[in-house]
Amino acid sequence: MKPTSRTVRIAVTASRTGADHPHHPDAYEVLDRDEIAEVLALWPQREAHDGFECMCHGDGGLSLYEAGGQRIRSAAPAGPLRPLFDPLDPAGLPARHRNRWAAAAPEGLREYAADLAGGGAPGPAHGVPPAVVFGWLGAVREEPRDAAWLLAERAPVRLLAGRPTEELAWAVRETDRTGLEGAVRFFASEEFTTRHPKRRRVPDTARDLLLRYARSRRPEDLPVLERRLLRTPEDRVRRS
């Protein structure tokens, strides 16, 4: 059995040189069995030759891992592997990951997601309630560290960042558990915490829902929520 046949995960450290996709992450993973097989079919048989740069003792490039977490070997994405990992190649793995993410977007957001996946900058998605966007941000993804993970974080936040706090707070009361996950992530994010104190005032019901969820599910976000979520205007505003 070839060592590479034990591969269950490919870790990619992306090149940041030349033309790039605006939402291409510095690092991502390939877990899909068919995609792994495609990579292995092009994998250099002798990494030190045939135009490939051996990276067996270094970091970066492409690294193969077996089920136990042991790294098998590494190589640079050169030669036949280069287009497969090119973030701008429509047939490459990054584009496939982004397209797969866009196709899984909630109804009403798929066109918006597809534009972002293609590298565009679409305008606001009108008519989509914030509660739906919270659910989009909080949804568990099948492959959370694929080449679309950065886009999956940025796209919903981009939609929420311009919404009034009052509208977002009301949506917290309307959303489900998945939406609360996304809501906590947004309210703890820089896009909300850097708002003027007058724009960080949240009614008690929504505030309590966010703090309760963070306390049980996302304790790492609890301190910033406690500091930055201010109460409604009748309470005294304290700067943090």
CORQUI-V92637 format. One record per backbone hydrogen bond with DSSP energy under -1.0 kcal/mol. NH is the residue of the N-H (numbers start at 1). CO is the residue of the C=O. E is the energy in kcal/mol with one decimal. If there is no record, write none. Layout:
BEGIN
nh = {NH/NH}
co = {CO/CO}
e = {E/E}
END
This chain:
BEGIN
nh = {5/6/7/8/9/10/11/12/13/14/24/28/29/30/36/37/38/39/40/41/42/49/52/55/58/62/63/64/65/66/69/72/75/76/78/81/82/85/85/89/92/93/96/97/98/99/100/101/102/103/105/109/113/114/115/116/117/118/119/120/126/128/133/134/135/136/137/138/139/146/149/152/153/154/155/157/158/159/160/161/163/168/169/170/171/172/175/180/181/182/183/184/185/186/187/188/189/192/193/194/195/199/200/202/207/208/209/210/211/212/213/214/215/216/217/221/225/226/227/228/229/230/235}
co = {2/3/4/65/65/30/63/28/61/26/21/12/145/10/32/33/34/35/36/37/39/46/49/74/55/75/11/73/9/70/66/64/62/53/76/78/79/81/82/86/89/84/92/93/94/95/96/97/98/99/102/106/109/110/111/112/113/114/116/115/124/125/129/130/131/132/133/134/135/143/146/148/149/150/151/153/154/155/156/157/160/164/165/166/167/168/171/176/177/178/179/180/181/182/183/184/186/189/189/190/192/196/197/230/203/204/205/206/207/208/209/210/211/212/213/218/221/222/223/224/225/200/232}
e = {-1.3/-1.6/-1.8/-2.8/-1.5/-1.9/-2.5/-3.2/-2.6/-2.8/-1.8/-2.1/-2.7/-2.2/-2.6/-2.5/-1.9/-2.1/-2.7/-1.8/-1.1/-2.4/-2.1/-1.2/-1.6/-3.0/-2.3/-2.9/-2.5/-2.3/-2.1/-3.1/-2.2/-1.5/-2.5/-1.8/-1.4/-1.1/-1.1/-1.3/-1.9/-3.2/-1.9/-2.6/-2.4/-2.6/-2.4/-2.1/-2.5/-2.2/-1.4/-2.3/-2.8/-2.7/-2.1/-1.9/-2.7/-1.7/-1.6/-2.8/-1.2/-1.1/-1.5/-2.8/-1.9/-1.9/-2.3/-2.2/-1.2/-1.6/-1.8/-2.5/-1.2/-2.3/-2.8/-1.0/-2.6/-1.3/-2.0/-2.3/-1.6/-2.1/-3.0/-1.9/-1.8/-1.5/-1.6/-2.3/-1.8/-1.7/-2.9/-2.8/-1.9/-2.4/-3.1/-1.7/-1.7/-1.1/-2.9/-1.7/-2.0/-2.3/-1.6/-4.1/-2.6/-3.0/-1.9/-2.4/-2.6/-2.6/-2.2/-2.5/-2.4/-1.5/-3.1/-2.2/-1.9/-2.7/-1.7/-2.7/-2.4/-2.3/-2.6}
END
